[in-house]
Amino acid sequence: MELLKEIKYPEDLRKLTVDELPEICRELREDIVKELSVNPGHLASSLGATEITVALHYVYNTPYDRIVWDVGHQAYGHKILTGRREQFNTNRKLGGIRPFPSPEESEYDTFMCGHASNSISAALGMAIAAKGTDRKVVAVIGDGAMSGGLAYEGLNNVSTTDNDILIILNDNNMSIDRAVGGMQEYLLSLSTNETYNAVRFKVTSWLHKRGLFEDDRRRGFIRLMNAFKSAISHQQNVFEGMDIRYFGPFNGHDVKELVRILRQLKGMKGPKLLHLHTQKGHGYAPAEKDVTIWHAPGKFNVETGERQVKDESNKPPRFQDVFGETLLELAKQNEKIIGVTPAMPTGCSMNIMMHEMPERTFDVGIAEGHAVTFSGGMAKEGLLPFCNIYSAFAQRAFDNIIHDLAILKLNVVLCLDRAGLVGEDGPTHHGAFDLAALRPIPNLTIAAPMDEHELRRMMYTAQLPDKGPFVIRYPRGCGSLVDWRCPLEEIPVGKGRRLRDGNDLAIITLGPIGTQAAAAIEECSVCGDSVATNKTIAHYDLRFLKPLDEDLLHEIGKKFTKIITVEDGVRNGGMGSAVLEWMSDHGYQPVVRRLGLPDHFVEHGKVSELQAIVGIDKESIKKEIESI
């Protein structure tokens, strides 16, 4: 008998015996593997968190009790157990269930968790709001999220605030690539004497059951045990040093033992941290062997583990690979170039340089703000860092970009991968805001290549002397040129280009979305029953949002009374707004139609589907041309 089919919500799970839980974990893993083999998503992280998921929903009264997930791609099992098993085949698809937990989708999803390191802060806030009730709050932090600065800001507040939260550290030694940094090394080496752990656990449980563990005694006991442990081991646990009671490390794949531990911890007063060792990809052999590839493997054969890799030999490369290859090429020519990335060496293809020049590349973990300021420090002393951050994650480093790069005009090349719509990962991952957010900052150069050749030339230009902080943004996925290698040549900063002459309408684009506009113009030009029969359309690739090409804009302002701007970023405050402002400031009064992302968060789906919905695909541009 299949047990999982009888479980629609956690209340059904709680009707089972503890001895039946390992079978539920096996079936849950099987469900995840089977579905993701045909409907790709984040596989390895959810497999590794299966027992934690089952134990939490078994012990805690969810959704009344709050489970706050950190790094939401751990939570596929959570979705299946909380009423979404029948809809799981729509995961990440347009109109289907969301790629990450969201309170807008389910009451069991207590907080947004597309990015990392926010669970402890959010859980503490919920615990404060639950004062005077019997509600329990648990934060589950994992996949390298403990390297993020916000996690430590939360821990610092937890240690000094009256609360009873439980923090579960799902320690799998990974983010997407292998986790790095001193904290990860500390967690790997952290081991508490089993006898000491067992004695303390039993003593605290005994005291708690007899009502002898009120705040003063609890804190005193923690200090006593910390002193005892320090005396016998000559070291102190960093969490215990903050008066957060530490338990572990334990095996995170023993679901029956997890249930026992969680039941003991559930009623204990004060903040607690449960350290669990897990294996990313656990229970599916191919994923256990290569967790980086199986983080999000695409389609695959369940039985053989063979991935369905597309033949890319005659197709344009991914922008990230052009970046990675070009960075290595530049680094061989310029010994000052350094590579920096926050936990994404494979995702941004900096692993290409990392493989050949490990001493000149740095993966700093999930720490975007640090990545920027660290790069600034190196630039201050004469090095030339290429700091690659996904556009959506760079939002977390906004202050660092201003305070630690722009004011001092430091030579850091900030490459924003995954700019614009990214597809199935949805609103937490769309690189929608970088243009509008960075445009007002003085001293920045902001560029967007239309194709692979432009990306290579912009990277070359950015590493030339005295260019200051230089932002290059480009999208996820493939470009448009199969023959992508070209000579590395300087592009004059702030100079755009006219791609097509015309007299009646000007279309201004920025970045690869210009290929959609070029296709729309071409189709309008050959369509006999279109407005283009007696009209001509000019196309300008702006190249740089900052500084703007004023000569080019004067040419457009003097010649055209109708302009369409197209960008893969928010319409409000972006490139179209910059053009509109410039035209007004210089006395031009054209009709300007701005195409870009709307003033609401764009959901998940294929990039082509989302571009059509927001009106920046080829067909939408054609309609706008005919309308204007």
C-alpha positions as CSV (number, residue, x, y, z in Angstrom):
1,M,0.0,0.0,0.0
2,E,1.3,3.4,-0.9
3,L,1.2,5.6,2.2
4,L,1.8,8.9,0.5
5,K,-1.4,8.8,-1.5
6,E,-3.4,8.9,1.7
7,I,-1.7,12.1,2.8
8,K,-3.0,15.4,1.5
9,Y,-2.1,17.6,4.5
10,P,0.2,17.2,7.5
11,E,-2.8,16.3,9.7
12,D,-3.0,13.1,7.7
13,L,0.8,12.5,8.2
14,R,0.3,12.7,12.0
15,K,-2.1,9.8,12.0
16,L,0.8,7.5,11.0
17,T,3.1,5.7,13.5
18,V,6.7,6.7,13.8
19,D,7.7,3.4,12.3
20,E,5.9,4.3,9.1
21,L,7.8,7.5,8.5
22,P,10.8,6.0,6.8
23,E,8.5,4.6,4.1
24,I,6.9,8.1,3.7
25,C,10.4,9.5,3.2
26,R,11.2,6.9,0.6
27,E,7.9,7.5,-1.3
28,L,8.3,11.3,-1.1
29,R,11.8,11.1,-2.6
30,E,10.5,8.8,-5.3
31,D,7.7,11.4,-6.1
32,I,10.2,14.2,-6.4
33,V,12.6,12.3,-8.6
34,K,9.9,11.0,-10.9
35,E,8.3,14.4,-11.4
36,L,11.5,16.3,-11.8
37,S,12.8,13.9,-14.4
38,V,10.1,15.2,-16.8
39,N,9.5,18.7,-15.3
40,P,12.9,20.1,-14.4
41,G,13.5,21.9,-11.2
42,H,15.7,21.9,-8.1
43,L,16.3,18.3,-7.3
44,A,19.2,17.6,-4.9
45,S,18.4,20.1,-2.2
46,S,14.9,18.8,-1.7
47,L,16.1,15.2,-1.6
48,G,18.5,16.1,1.1
49,A,15.9,17.8,3.3
50,T,13.2,15.0,3.0
51,E,13.6,13.6,6.6
52,I,13.7,17.1,8.1
53,T,10.5,18.0,6.2
54,V,8.6,14.9,7.3
55,A,9.8,15.1,11.0
56,L,8.8,18.8,11.2
57,H,5.3,18.4,9.9
58,Y,4.9,15.2,12.1
59,V,5.9,16.9,15.3
60,Y,4.7,20.4,14.8
61,N,1.1,21.6,14.4
62,T,1.4,23.2,11.0
63,P,0.2,25.6,9.7
64,Y,-0.6,27.0,13.2
65,D,3.0,26.4,14.2
66,R,5.3,28.2,11.8
67,I,8.1,26.6,9.7
68,V,10.2,29.3,8.0
69,W,12.2,27.8,5.1
70,D,15.5,29.4,4.0
71,V,16.6,28.7,0.4
72,G,13.2,27.6,-0.9
73,H,14.5,25.0,-3.3
74,Q,14.7,22.7,-0.2
75,A,11.0,22.7,0.1
76,Y,9.5,20.5,-2.7
77,G,8.7,17.8,-0.1
78,H,7.0,20.5,2.0
79,K,4.9,21.4,-1.0
80,I,3.8,17.8,-1.6
81,L,2.9,17.3,2.0
82,T,0.8,20.5,2.2
83,G,-1.9,20.0,-0.3
84,R,-0.1,20.4,-3.6
85,R,0.9,16.9,-4.6
86,E,-1.8,16.8,-7.4
87,Q,-0.5,20.2,-8.7
88,F,3.2,19.4,-8.4
89,N,3.4,18.6,-12.1
90,T,2.7,22.3,-12.7
91,N,5.7,23.4,-10.6
92,R,7.5,26.3,-12.3
93,K,5.2,26.3,-15.2
94,L,3.2,29.3,-16.3
95,G,0.1,29.5,-14.1
96,G,1.3,26.5,-12.0
97,I,2.5,26.3,-8.5
98,R,5.4,28.6,-7.6
99,P,9.1,27.6,-7.7
100,F,9.6,28.6,-4.1
101,P,7.3,28.8,-1.0
102,S,5.1,31.8,-1.0
103,P,2.4,32.9,1.5
104,E,0.3,34.0,-1.5
105,E,0.1,30.3,-2.5
106,S,-0.4,28.4,0.8
107,E,-0.9,29.1,4.5
108,Y,1.8,26.5,5.1
109,D,4.3,28.8,3.3
110,T,5.0,31.2,6.1
111,F,7.5,33.6,4.4
112,M,9.1,34.3,1.0
113,C,12.4,32.4,0.6
114,G,13.7,32.7,-3.0
115,H,17.0,34.2,-1.7
116,A,19.1,33.0,1.2
117,S,19.8,33.8,4.8
118,N,16.5,35.5,5.8
119,S,14.9,32.7,7.9
120,I,16.3,33.5,11.3
121,S,15.3,37.2,11.1
122,A,11.8,36.4,9.9
123,A,11.3,33.6,12.4
124,L,12.3,35.8,15.3
125,G,9.8,38.4,14.1
126,M,7.1,35.7,14.1
127,A,8.1,34.5,17.5
128,I,7.8,38.0,18.9
129,A,4.4,38.4,17.3
130,A,3.3,35.0,18.9
131,K,4.1,36.1,22.5
132,G,1.3,35.1,24.8
133,T,0.3,32.1,22.6
134,D,1.5,28.5,22.4
135,R,2.6,28.9,18.8
136,K,6.0,27.4,17.9
137,V,8.4,28.9,15.3
138,V,11.1,27.0,13.5
139,A,13.7,28.3,11.0
140,V,15.2,25.8,8.6
141,I,18.4,27.3,7.2
142,G,20.6,25.4,4.8
143,D,22.4,25.1,1.4
144,G,25.2,27.5,2.4
145,A,22.8,30.2,3.6
146,M,24.7,30.4,6.9
147,S,27.4,32.3,5.1
148,G,25.1,35.2,4.5
149,G,25.5,38.2,6.7
150,L,21.8,38.5,7.4
151,A,21.9,35.2,9.2
152,Y,24.4,36.5,11.7
153,E,22.4,39.7,12.2
154,G,19.5,37.5,13.0
155,L,21.5,35.3,15.4
156,N,22.8,38.4,17.2
157,N,19.3,39.6,17.8
158,V,18.0,36.1,18.8
159,S,20.7,35.8,21.5
160,T,19.6,39.0,23.2
161,T,15.8,38.8,22.7
162,D,13.3,36.8,24.8
163,N,12.2,34.0,22.4
164,D,11.7,30.2,22.1
165,I,12.5,29.7,18.4
166,L,14.3,26.6,17.1
167,I,16.8,27.1,14.4
168,I,17.6,24.0,12.3
169,L,20.9,24.1,10.6
170,N,20.6,21.8,7.6
171,D,24.3,21.4,7.1
172,N,25.0,19.7,3.7
173,N,28.4,21.4,3.0
174,M,26.8,22.8,-0.2
175,S,25.1,25.8,-1.8
176,I,25.0,25.1,-5.5
177,D,28.7,24.5,-5.7
178,R,30.6,23.3,-2.6
179,A,30.1,25.7,0.3
180,V,33.2,27.8,1.2
181,G,34.5,30.0,4.0
182,G,35.5,29.8,7.6
183,M,32.0,29.1,8.9
184,Q,31.7,26.2,6.6
185,E,35.0,24.8,7.8
186,Y,33.9,25.4,11.4
187,L,30.7,23.5,10.8
188,L,32.6,20.6,9.2
189,S,34.9,20.3,12.2
190,L,32.3,21.0,14.8
191,S,31.6,17.8,16.8
192,T,30.2,17.7,20.3
193,N,31.2,14.8,22.5
194,E,28.3,12.3,22.3
195,T,28.3,11.6,26.1
196,Y,28.3,15.3,26.9
197,N,25.5,15.8,24.4
198,A,23.4,13.0,25.8
199,V,23.9,14.0,29.4
200,R,23.0,17.7,28.7
201,F,20.0,16.7,26.7
202,K,18.7,14.4,29.4
203,V,19.3,16.9,32.2
204,T,17.6,19.8,30.4
205,S,14.6,17.6,29.5
206,W,14.3,16.4,33.1
207,L,14.5,20.0,34.5
208,H,12.0,21.2,31.9
209,K,9.4,18.6,32.6
210,R,9.5,19.5,36.3
211,G,9.1,23.2,35.7
212,L,12.6,23.9,37.0
213,F,13.9,25.6,33.9
214,E,12.6,29.2,34.0
215,D,14.7,31.9,32.4
216,D,17.2,32.6,35.1
217,R,17.9,28.9,35.7
218,R,18.0,28.2,32.0
219,R,20.6,30.9,31.4
220,G,22.6,29.8,34.4
221,F,22.6,26.2,33.3
222,I,23.7,27.2,29.8
223,R,26.6,29.2,31.2
224,L,27.6,26.3,33.5
225,M,27.5,23.7,30.7
226,N,29.4,26.1,28.4
227,A,32.1,26.5,31.0
228,F,32.2,22.8,31.6
229,K,32.6,22.0,27.9
230,S,35.3,24.7,27.5
231,A,37.2,23.3,30.4
232,I,37.3,19.7,29.0
233,S,37.6,20.6,25.3
234,H,39.5,23.9,25.4
235,Q,37.0,25.4,22.9
236,Q,33.6,26.9,22.9
237,N,30.8,26.5,20.4
238,V,30.1,29.9,18.7
239,F,26.3,29.4,19.1
240,E,26.6,28.6,22.8
241,G,28.9,31.6,23.1
242,M,25.8,33.7,22.1
243,D,23.7,31.9,24.7
244,I,21.9,29.9,22.0
245,R,21.5,26.3,23.1
246,Y,23.2,24.0,20.7
247,F,22.3,20.4,20.0
248,G,24.2,18.3,17.6
249,P,25.5,17.5,15.2
250,F,23.0,14.7,14.5
251,N,22.2,12.5,11.4
252,G,19.6,14.5,9.4
253,H,18.5,11.3,7.6
254,D,17.3,9.3,10.6
255,V,13.6,10.4,10.6
256,K,12.7,8.5,13.7
257,E,15.5,10.0,15.7
258,L,14.7,13.4,14.4
259,V,11.1,13.0,15.7
260,R,12.4,12.1,19.1
261,I,14.7,15.0,19.2
262,L,12.2,17.5,18.0
263,R,9.6,16.3,20.5
264,Q,12.2,17.0,23.3
265,L,13.1,20.4,21.9
266,K,9.5,21.5,21.2
267,G,8.6,22.6,24.7
268,M,12.0,23.9,25.8
269,K,12.3,27.6,26.5
270,G,14.8,29.9,25.0
271,P,16.5,30.0,21.6
272,K,17.9,26.6,20.4
273,L,19.9,25.5,17.4
274,L,19.7,21.9,16.1
275,H,22.7,21.1,13.9
276,L,21.9,18.3,11.4
277,H,24.3,16.7,8.9
278,T,22.6,15.8,5.6
279,Q,23.7,14.8,2.2
280,K,22.5,16.9,-0.8
281,G,20.8,14.5,-3.3
282,H,20.4,11.8,-0.6
283,G,18.5,8.7,-1.7
284,Y,19.2,9.0,-5.4
285,A,22.6,7.7,-6.4
286,P,23.4,9.9,-9.4
287,A,22.6,13.1,-7.4
288,E,24.7,11.9,-4.5
289,K,27.7,11.5,-6.8
290,D,27.6,15.0,-8.5
291,V,25.5,17.3,-6.4
292,T,26.4,20.5,-8.4
293,I,25.1,19.1,-11.7
294,W,22.1,17.6,-9.9
295,H,21.2,20.8,-8.1
296,A,19.0,21.5,-11.2
297,P,19.7,18.7,-13.7
298,G,17.0,19.3,-16.3
299,K,15.2,16.3,-17.7
300,F,16.7,12.8,-17.0
301,N,16.1,9.1,-17.1
302,V,15.1,8.0,-13.6
303,E,16.4,4.4,-14.0
304,T,19.8,5.2,-15.6
305,G,20.4,8.7,-14.3
306,E,21.2,9.8,-17.9
307,R,20.5,13.5,-18.4
308,Q,18.9,14.7,-21.5
309,V,21.6,17.1,-22.6
310,K,20.7,19.1,-25.7
311,D,23.1,19.3,-28.6
312,E,24.4,22.8,-28.5
313,S,27.2,22.4,-31.0
314,N,25.6,24.5,-33.8
315,K,23.8,26.9,-31.5
316,P,24.8,30.2,-29.9
317,P,26.6,29.8,-26.6
318,R,25.1,30.9,-23.3
319,F,26.1,34.5,-22.3
320,Q,27.6,33.1,-19.0
321,D,29.9,30.9,-21.0
322,V,31.0,33.8,-23.2
323,F,31.7,35.7,-20.0
324,G,33.7,32.8,-18.5
325,E,35.8,32.2,-21.6
326,T,36.5,35.8,-22.1
327,L,37.4,36.4,-18.5
328,L,40.1,33.7,-18.7
329,E,41.4,35.2,-22.0
330,L,41.6,38.7,-20.4
331,A,43.2,37.4,-17.2
332,K,46.0,35.8,-19.3
333,Q,46.7,39.2,-20.8
334,N,46.2,41.3,-17.7
335,E,47.8,40.0,-14.5
336,K,45.8,42.4,-12.3
337,I,42.4,40.8,-13.2
338,I,40.8,38.8,-10.3
339,G,37.6,36.9,-10.3
340,V,35.0,37.1,-7.5
341,T,31.6,35.5,-7.2
342,P,29.2,34.9,-4.3
343,A,28.6,31.1,-4.4
344,M,28.0,31.0,-8.2
345,P,31.2,29.9,-9.9
346,T,29.5,27.2,-12.0
347,G,26.3,29.3,-12.5
348,C,28.2,32.3,-13.9
349,S,31.0,30.1,-15.5
350,M,33.7,31.7,-13.5
351,N,34.7,28.1,-12.8
352,I,36.5,28.2,-16.2
353,M,39.0,30.7,-14.8
354,M,38.9,29.1,-11.4
355,H,40.1,25.8,-12.9
356,E,43.2,27.4,-14.5
357,M,43.9,30.2,-12.1
358,P,42.6,29.1,-8.7
359,E,44.9,31.6,-6.9
360,R,43.2,34.5,-8.8
361,T,39.5,33.5,-8.2
362,F,37.5,33.8,-5.1
363,D,34.1,32.2,-4.2
364,V,33.1,34.1,-1.1
365,G,29.9,32.2,-0.4
366,I,26.4,33.6,-0.2
367,A,27.6,37.1,0.7
368,E,26.8,39.5,-2.1
369,G,27.6,42.7,-0.1
370,H,30.9,41.3,1.0
371,A,31.7,40.3,-2.6
372,V,31.4,43.9,-3.7
373,T,33.3,45.5,-0.8
374,F,36.0,42.8,-1.0
375,S,36.3,43.6,-4.7
376,G,36.5,47.3,-3.8
377,G,39.3,46.7,-1.3
378,M,41.4,44.9,-3.9
379,A,40.7,47.6,-6.5
380,K,41.9,50.2,-4.0
381,E,45.3,48.5,-3.9
382,G,45.6,48.2,-7.7
383,L,44.0,44.9,-8.6
384,L,41.1,44.7,-11.1
385,P,38.3,42.5,-9.9
386,F,35.6,41.1,-12.1
387,C,32.8,40.6,-9.6
388,N,30.0,38.5,-11.1
389,I,26.6,38.5,-9.3
390,Y,23.2,37.5,-10.5
391,S,21.2,40.6,-11.1
392,A,18.5,39.8,-8.5
393,F,21.0,38.9,-5.9
394,A,23.0,42.1,-6.5
395,Q,20.0,44.0,-5.0
396,R,21.4,42.8,-1.6
397,A,24.6,44.8,-2.3
398,F,23.1,48.1,-3.3
399,D,24.6,50.1,-0.5
400,N,28.0,48.4,-1.1
401,I,27.9,49.5,-4.7
402,I,27.3,53.1,-3.7
403,H,29.4,53.4,-0.6
404,D,32.3,51.0,-1.4
405,L,32.7,51.4,-5.2
406,A,31.0,54.5,-6.7
407,I,32.1,57.2,-4.3
408,L,35.8,56.2,-4.6
409,K,35.5,55.5,-8.4
410,L,37.1,52.2,-7.9
411,N,38.0,50.0,-10.9
412,V,35.6,47.1,-10.3
413,V,33.8,45.4,-13.2
414,L,30.4,44.3,-11.9
415,C,29.0,41.7,-14.2
416,L,25.3,41.2,-13.6
417,D,24.3,37.8,-14.9
418,R,20.6,36.7,-15.2
419,A,19.5,40.3,-15.9
420,G,16.0,40.7,-17.1
421,L,13.4,37.9,-17.1
422,V,14.9,34.6,-16.1
423,G,11.9,32.3,-16.6
424,E,10.8,29.5,-14.3
425,D,12.4,30.8,-11.1
426,G,9.9,33.6,-11.0
427,P,9.7,37.0,-9.3
428,T,12.4,36.5,-6.6
429,H,14.9,35.8,-9.4
430,H,14.0,38.1,-12.3
431,G,16.7,40.7,-12.8
432,A,14.2,43.4,-13.2
433,F,15.4,46.3,-11.1
434,D,19.2,46.8,-11.8
435,L,18.9,49.4,-14.5
436,A,16.4,51.6,-12.6
437,A,18.2,51.1,-9.3
438,L,21.8,51.8,-10.5
439,R,21.0,54.6,-13.0
440,P,21.0,57.4,-10.5
441,I,24.3,56.5,-8.9
442,P,27.2,58.9,-9.9
443,N,30.5,57.6,-11.3
444,L,29.0,54.3,-12.6
445,T,29.2,53.2,-16.2
446,I,26.3,50.9,-17.1
447,A,26.4,48.9,-20.2
448,A,24.3,46.1,-21.8
449,P,25.6,44.1,-24.8
450,M,23.2,43.2,-27.6
451,D,25.1,40.0,-28.5
452,E,28.2,38.0,-27.7
453,H,30.6,40.2,-29.6
454,E,29.5,43.2,-27.7
455,L,29.9,41.4,-24.4
456,R,33.5,40.5,-25.2
457,R,34.3,44.1,-26.3
458,M,32.6,45.6,-23.2
459,M,34.6,43.3,-20.9
460,Y,37.8,44.3,-22.7
461,T,36.9,48.0,-22.4
462,A,36.0,47.7,-18.8
463,Q,39.5,46.4,-17.8
464,L,41.3,49.2,-19.5
465,P,42.9,51.8,-17.2
466,D,40.9,54.3,-15.3
467,K,37.4,53.1,-16.2
468,G,36.1,53.3,-12.7
469,P,33.2,51.1,-11.5
470,F,31.8,49.5,-14.7
471,V,28.5,47.5,-14.7
472,I,27.8,45.0,-17.5
473,R,24.4,43.3,-17.5
474,Y,23.4,40.4,-19.6
475,P,20.6,37.8,-19.5
476,R,20.3,34.1,-18.7
477,G,20.5,31.7,-21.7
478,C,21.9,31.9,-25.2
479,G,22.8,34.8,-27.3
480,S,22.4,35.1,-31.1
481,L,25.8,34.4,-32.6
482,V,27.1,30.9,-33.3
483,D,30.5,32.3,-34.3
484,W,30.9,34.3,-31.1
485,R,34.6,34.7,-30.8
486,C,35.8,38.1,-32.1
487,P,38.8,40.4,-31.6
488,L,38.9,42.1,-28.3
489,E,38.5,45.8,-29.1
490,E,37.7,48.9,-27.2
491,I,34.2,50.4,-27.4
492,P,34.1,54.1,-26.7
493,V,32.3,54.5,-23.3
494,G,28.9,56.1,-23.7
495,K,28.6,55.6,-27.5
496,G,25.7,53.8,-29.0
497,R,25.2,52.8,-32.6
498,R,22.6,53.1,-35.4
499,L,21.8,49.6,-36.6
500,R,19.2,50.7,-39.3
501,D,18.3,53.9,-41.0
502,G,14.8,55.3,-41.1
503,N,12.9,58.5,-41.3
504,D,9.5,58.0,-39.6
505,L,10.0,56.1,-36.4
506,A,12.9,55.4,-34.1
507,I,13.2,52.3,-32.0
508,I,15.8,52.5,-29.2
509,T,16.8,49.3,-27.5
510,L,19.3,48.3,-24.8
511,G,20.8,44.8,-24.6
512,P,19.8,41.5,-26.2
513,I,16.1,42.5,-26.3
514,G,17.3,44.5,-29.4
515,T,17.2,41.2,-31.4
516,Q,13.5,41.0,-30.8
517,A,13.1,44.6,-32.0
518,A,15.3,43.9,-35.1
519,A,13.1,40.9,-36.0
520,A,9.9,43.0,-35.5
521,I,11.3,45.8,-37.7
522,E,12.3,43.3,-40.4
523,E,8.9,41.7,-40.5
524,C,7.1,45.1,-40.6
525,S,9.3,46.2,-43.5
526,V,8.4,43.3,-45.7
527,C,4.7,43.2,-44.9
528,G,2.7,44.7,-47.7
529,D,-0.4,45.5,-45.8
530,S,1.4,47.0,-42.8
531,V,2.0,50.6,-42.0
532,A,5.6,50.0,-43.1
533,T,4.7,50.1,-46.7
534,N,5.3,53.8,-46.9
535,K,7.1,54.3,-43.6
536,T,10.7,53.6,-42.6
537,I,11.9,52.6,-39.2
538,A,15.2,53.3,-37.7
539,H,16.8,51.1,-35.0
540,Y,19.3,52.4,-32.4
541,D,21.2,50.2,-30.0
542,L,22.0,52.5,-27.0
543,R,24.7,50.1,-25.6
544,F,25.2,52.4,-22.5
545,L,22.5,53.5,-20.1
546,K,25.1,55.6,-18.3
547,P,26.6,57.8,-19.7
548,L,24.0,58.3,-22.4
549,D,25.1,58.9,-26.0
550,E,24.0,62.5,-26.3
551,D,25.1,62.9,-29.9
552,L,22.9,59.9,-30.8
553,L,20.0,61.3,-28.8
554,H,20.3,64.7,-30.4
555,E,20.2,62.9,-33.8
556,I,17.0,61.1,-32.8
557,G,15.4,64.1,-31.2
558,K,15.9,66.3,-34.2
559,K,14.8,63.7,-36.7
560,F,11.9,61.8,-35.1
561,T,8.6,62.8,-33.6
562,K,7.8,59.2,-32.6
563,I,10.0,56.9,-30.6
564,I,9.6,53.4,-29.1
565,T,12.0,52.3,-26.4
566,V,12.4,48.6,-25.5
567,E,14.2,47.1,-22.5
568,D,14.2,43.9,-20.4
569,G,13.9,45.7,-17.1
570,V,11.3,47.7,-15.2
571,R,9.7,50.4,-17.3
572,N,9.5,52.9,-14.4
573,G,12.9,54.5,-14.0
574,G,14.7,52.4,-16.6
575,M,16.2,53.2,-20.0
576,G,12.9,54.5,-21.5
577,S,12.6,56.9,-18.6
578,A,16.1,58.1,-19.1
579,V,15.4,58.8,-22.8
580,L,12.2,60.6,-22.0
581,E,13.9,62.7,-19.3
582,W,16.8,63.6,-21.7
583,M,14.4,64.6,-24.5
584,S,12.4,66.8,-22.1
585,D,15.6,68.4,-20.7
586,H,16.8,69.3,-24.2
587,G,13.7,70.7,-25.5
588,Y,12.5,67.8,-27.7
589,Q,8.9,66.7,-27.5
590,P,8.5,63.4,-29.3
591,V,5.8,60.9,-28.6
592,V,7.7,58.2,-26.6
593,R,6.2,54.7,-26.0
594,R,8.2,52.8,-23.4
595,L,8.1,49.0,-23.5
596,G,9.4,47.1,-20.5
597,L,8.4,45.2,-17.4
598,P,5.2,46.5,-15.7
599,D,4.8,47.9,-12.2
600,H,4.0,44.6,-10.7
601,F,6.0,41.4,-10.0
602,V,6.1,39.1,-13.0
603,E,5.4,35.5,-12.2
604,H,7.2,32.3,-13.4
605,G,7.1,30.7,-16.8
606,K,9.2,30.3,-19.9
607,V,11.0,33.5,-20.9
608,S,9.2,33.5,-24.2
609,E,5.8,33.3,-22.5
610,L,6.7,36.0,-20.0
611,Q,8.0,38.4,-22.7
612,A,4.7,38.0,-24.6
613,I,2.7,38.7,-21.4
614,V,4.6,41.9,-20.6
615,G,4.8,43.0,-24.2
616,I,8.5,43.0,-25.1
617,D,8.5,40.0,-27.6
618,K,8.7,40.4,-31.3
619,E,4.9,40.3,-31.9
620,S,4.2,42.9,-29.2
621,I,6.8,45.2,-30.7
622,K,5.2,44.8,-34.1
623,K,1.8,45.7,-32.7
624,E,3.3,48.8,-31.0
625,I,4.9,49.9,-34.3
626,E,1.6,49.6,-36.1
627,S,-0.2,51.4,-33.2
628,I,2.2,54.4,-33.1
